[in-house]
Each structure stands twice: as C-alpha cells, then as structure tokens.
C-alpha cells in the first residue's frame, strides 16, 4: 500500500516537473539575476563590473525622478483600478439583467480586451493626434473647442487621457469575471429576500456582494499587479512624456537601463518594485483570508 502511494507521488511529481522547470527558468532566474546585478556596477556597454553593494539602491532612492515616477505610478494604479472595477462591475450588472441578445452585447463589450496592446495604443494615438486626429478635429468642428485639444501633449490632459484608455481597455476583463461570478449566486435567495420585503439595494449588499467578493478581491490583486507593472500602453502612446508627466516606475527603469545603459541601477529599481508589490499583495491576501474565514464561519 505504501509503495503504491509512493509511486503515485513520484508519478504526480513527474507530471508537474516540466511545468516546474519552465517556471524556474522563466521566473526564478530573471529574479535572481536582477537581484545579483542590482548589487553590481553592471553596464550594458562595458564588459567588466564590480560589486558595489547597496550603492544602486541608495542612488535610486535619492533620485527625485524615481519618486516622481513612483507617485505617478501610485496615482495611475489607484485611479485606473477604481475606474475599471466601477465600469466593469456596472457593465456586468447591466448584462445580468438583459434578457435578449446577451451574447451579442457580451461579445461587443469584450472587444477592447481582445485586441493586442500595440493595436490599441497606436489606434488611440491616431485618434487623439493633435494635428490630424479624428477626435480633436471633430470636437473643433462641432464647436466645443476653438483649437484642437492636445490630449497627448498637454500637461493637464495627458494623464486623464491615459487613464481613460486604460479603463476602457481593462474594464471588459472585470466585466466578464464578475458576470461569471453573478451566475453562481443562488436565485432562490433573491426570491426569499423579496418575499421578506428586502429592497434591491439590500439584496445586493447582503446577497450579491458576499457571494462574489472573493472573485472581485482576486481580480483586484491581479489588476493591481498588472496595472502597476504596465509599460507597453504608456510607452507606446506617450513614451512617459511630456516632461515625465506619465513616466511610471517601469518606464523609469527602462530609461535607466536602456537609455543610460546602467543595468545595475535599473535592476535595483525592478527589485524595489518587486518588494513593493509583494508587500501590497501580502496585505491583499490577508484581507482575502479574513473574508474567506468570515464566509465559512
């Protein structure tokens, strides 16, 4: 009996071994190499480098440009995340109430998420171009503006514009997952609540929210990591400009590593980013664990 259990465990390990090796090669090696290079004076052009200890971390943490990028990143993450959740949640609730053509509306609303990021970024860059873009010239033609608004180069407009694009791009993912979670809520509980005289708002708070909050919580964790690490959509549209007004930490790390060729310092930025996200995720999972215990109590 013990031999059979042992062989079953060995067989199970053999099945997961290929995936484990891929995870180690694709995740563990880059993390360890970043930590190692962050402690050196590694340069992309120079072959030789020295061990410098925590000097790169000190230089990064004393750089005002880093802190500016960090606070922009915090604002970018919080506003985008809240917007995506509100829009995605509202769309999911609306789709849940639709009786006809639900599949059609679901397909139409998921379109932003279906396209590659580069297509989304270049399309919006063309639409919002301050000279030949469709939207600025349309707003001028209908009399809302005397001159074409510079959505991607104005210091006042560029950040809200990027946040709007990110919400438009990410909300469908929230919508699909929340809609799937809504399908699992027992309908008889709504009927019982209605018989007891509960209002729609009370049913939503006491029935809907407890059933789907774990799904929403996991979505918040995943979207926080994704948005905070987002590089492509910002870089493709504004490159972090104008005047570093949309430069987030990933773009700052890219500029230091590939612009200034200072790989050691750039690695220190990525390690700091990893530590910050691990702390945030730890706080998230503590809250999720509390919710799970309350749900089983």
C-alpha positions, 0 to 999 in steps of 0.5 A: 500500500505504501509503495503504491502511494509512493509511486503515485507521488513520484508519478504526480511529481513527474507530471508537474516537473516540466511545468516546474522547470519552465517556471524556474527558468522563466521566473526564478532566474530573471529574479535572481539575476536582477537581484545579483546585478542590482548589487553590481556596477553592471553596464550594458556597454562595458564588459567588466563590473564590480560589486558595489553593494547597496550603492544602486539602491541608495542612488535610486532612492535619492533620485527625485525622478524615481519618486516622481515616477513612483507617485505617478505610478501610485496615482495611475494604479489607484485611479485606473483600478477604481475606474475599471472595477466601477465600469466593469462591475456596472457593465456586468450588472447591466448584462445580468439583467438583459434578457435578449441578445446577451451574447451579442452585447457580451461579445461587443463589450469584450472587444477592447480586451481582445485586441493586442496592446500595440493595436490599441495604443497606436489606434488611440494615438491616431485618434487623439493626434493633435494635428490630424486626429479624428477626435480633436478635429471633430470636437473643433468642428462641432464647436466645443473647442476653438483649437484642437485639444492636445490630449497627448501633449498637454500637461493637464490632459495627458494623464486623464487621457491615459487613464481613460484608455486604460479603463476602457481597455481593462474594464471588459476583463472585470466585466466578464469575471464578475458576470461569471461570478453573478451566475453562481449566486443562488436565485432562490435567495433573491426570491426569499429576500423579496418575499421578506420585503428586502429592497434591491439595494439590500439584496445586493449588499447582503446577497450579491456582494458576499457571494462574489467578493472573493472573485472581485478581491482576486481580480483586484490583486491581479489588476493591481499587479498588472496595472502597476507593472504596465509599460507597453500602453504608456510607452507606446502612446506617450513614451512617459512624456511630456516632461515625465508627466506619465513616466511610471516606475517601469518606464523609469527603469527602462530609461535607466537601463536602456537609455543610460545603459546602467543595468545595475541601477535599473535592476535595483529599481525592478527589485524595489518594485518587486518588494513593493508589490509583494508587500501590497499583495501580502496585505491583499491576501490577508484581507482575502483570508479574513473574508474567506474565514468570515464566509465559512464561519 
